[in-house]
């Protein structure tokens, strides 16, 4: 499980996961483009902006990226303590 408590850190966290898995940004962009029919170069630029924390993934863009990385999204409530 990967816990991201600050939404601003979501993009960089995905970049860290990608690097840990040994997947290049270009390879991930290619997988997402093939799955969604999107523009690979645009997706690669989007991933770069996420990695640098310049932009955060949207609900629509997050799903294909997680699938390509082999993850499912689970919303887990924070402790109320």
C-alpha angles and dihedrals in degrees: 000000000000116000119203111180096173114060090209088064094055096090095048090044090056089050090053091050091049091052093046089053090050094240117144120227089243093052091049091048090051092052092048092046092051091049096045104027089239129145109275095211092050091048091049090052089048091052090050091053089050092049091053093045092242092123135014126226116260123225088257096049097041097066098060091044092052092047090051089051091049097249135124122215116241122179108216120185117238121244112273092214 
